[in-house]
Amino acid sequence: MKSGASMYCRSEIICLVKTFAGYELDDDPVRVDRDALWQFLNSEAYWGVWRTRADVEHQLDAAWRVVGCYHDGSLVGFARAVSDGISFAYLADVYVLREHRGHGLGQAVVEEMIEAGPGSMFRWVLNTADAHSLYGKFGFVAPDSTSMERPSRR
């Protein structure tokens, strides 16, 4: 993808905006359209439709990093990460709106989050039911015998 980069940020941290094919990737948490995020997570995200608006707002505020994908200023893709900021991160809430799929945006959002950002050397984990081929491109594999998980009680 042909891309450009510029620095600007509406919050008090340094943010990077990358542009390609009429889309922007931006890690400025202040830019995230909370209504658009809530609309998708509440209606189309099989992995967390049980969350309330307050839950989503809290998760966004507590995120270690977010990456938004924008087209004509509107949020069309998103990813959120939780991290200790040193060596470990959890990738969550990755999506691209249906009408913008097929342009490599999911791959671009994940790449920006885990390869191009400050967590590029971290151990990353995630849970997914349907995007194994996407995440496999970034080295994600099924856990080995040293990994355990306590499932949600919801």
C-alpha positions in Angstrom: 0.0 0.0 0.0 1.2 3.5 -0.8 1.1 5.5 2.4 2.1 8.7 3.9 2.5 9.7 7.5 2.0 12.9 9.4 2.1 13.8 13.1 -0.9 15.4 14.7 -2.8 14.7 17.8 -5.8 16.2 19.7 -4.8 14.6 23.0 -1.7 15.1 25.1 0.2 12.2 23.7 2.1 12.0 20.4 0.0 10.3 17.7 0.7 9.2 14.2 -1.6 9.4 11.3 -0.9 7.2 8.3 -2.8 7.6 5.0 -3.4 5.2 2.2 -6.0 4.7 -0.6 -8.3 7.4 0.8 -8.2 6.0 4.4 -6.4 7.2 7.5 -5.0 5.2 10.4 -4.8 7.2 13.6 -3.9 6.1 17.2 -5.3 9.3 18.8 -7.9 8.1 21.4 -9.6 11.5 21.4 -10.5 11.1 17.7 -12.5 7.9 18.1 -16.1 8.5 17.4 -17.6 6.8 20.5 -21.1 6.7 19.0 -19.9 4.9 15.9 -17.8 2.5 18.1 -20.8 1.8 20.3 -23.1 1.3 17.3 -20.8 -1.5 15.9 -20.0 -3.2 19.1 -23.6 -3.1 20.3 -25.1 -4.4 17.1 -22.5 -6.5 15.1 -19.8 -7.7 17.5 -20.6 -11.3 18.4 -17.8 -11.2 20.9 -19.2 -8.6 23.3 -22.7 -7.6 22.6 -23.4 -8.2 26.3 -21.4 -5.0 27.2 -23.2 -1.8 28.2 -22.4 1.6 26.7 -20.7 2.4 30.0 -18.6 -0.8 29.8 -17.4 0.2 26.3 -16.7 3.8 27.4 -14.6 2.5 30.3 -12.7 0.0 28.1 -11.9 2.8 25.6 -10.8 5.1 28.4 -8.6 2.4 30.0 -7.1 1.2 26.7 -3.3 1.1 26.4 -3.6 2.0 22.7 -6.3 2.3 20.1 -6.1 2.5 16.3 -8.9 3.9 14.3 -9.4 3.6 10.6 -11.2 6.6 9.0 -12.7 7.3 5.6 -13.8 10.9 4.9 -13.4 11.6 8.7 -15.8 8.7 9.7 -14.7 5.8 11.9 -14.8 2.6 9.7 -12.4 0.3 11.5 -11.0 0.0 15.0 -8.7 -2.0 17.3 -8.1 -1.7 21.0 -5.2 -3.1 23.2 -4.8 -3.6 26.9 -1.2 -3.9 28.0 1.3 -3.7 30.9 3.3 -1.4 28.6 6.4 -3.5 29.0 6.1 -6.9 27.5 2.5 -8.1 27.1 -0.6 -7.0 25.3 -4.1 -8.2 24.5 -5.7 -7.3 21.2 -9.4 -6.6 21.3 -12.4 -5.2 19.4 -10.9 -5.4 16.0 -13.4 -4.6 13.2 -13.9 -3.0 9.8 -17.4 -2.0 8.7 -18.8 -4.4 6.2 -19.0 -1.8 3.4 -15.3 -1.0 3.8 -14.0 -4.6 3.8 -11.9 -6.0 1.0 -9.5 -3.2 0.9 -6.9 -4.6 3.4 -8.1 -2.4 6.2 -8.3 -5.1 8.8 -4.7 -6.1 8.0 -3.6 -2.4 8.1 -5.3 -1.8 11.5 -3.7 -4.9 13.1 -0.3 -4.2 11.5 -0.4 -0.6 12.9 -1.4 -1.9 16.3 1.1 -4.7 16.8 3.9 -4.2 14.3 4.3 -0.5 13.9 3.5 0.7 17.3 5.3 0.8 20.7 4.3 -2.9 21.3 6.1 -4.4 18.4 8.3 -6.5 20.6 5.5 -7.6 23.0 3.9 -11.0 23.4 0.4 -10.5 22.0 -2.7 -12.6 22.7 -6.3 -12.4 21.4 -9.5 -14.4 21.2 -11.3 -14.8 17.8 -13.8 -17.1 16.3 -13.5 -16.1 12.7 -10.3 -14.3 11.7 -7.6 -16.9 12.2 -6.1 -16.3 8.7 -5.8 -12.5 9.3 -4.0 -12.9 12.6 -1.9 -15.8 11.4 -0.2 -13.2 9.0 1.2 -11.6 12.2 2.5 -14.7 13.8 -0.5 -15.6 16.0 -0.8 -19.3 16.5 -2.9 -21.6 18.7 -1.7 -21.6 22.3 0.6 -24.4 23.4 0.4 -26.5 26.5 1.9 -23.7 28.7 -1.2 -21.5 28.2 -4.4 -21.6 30.2 -7.5 -19.5 30.2 -10.3 -19.1 32.6 -13.4 -18.6 30.5 -15.9 -15.8 31.2 -18.7 -16.6 33.6 -21.1 -14.5 31.5 
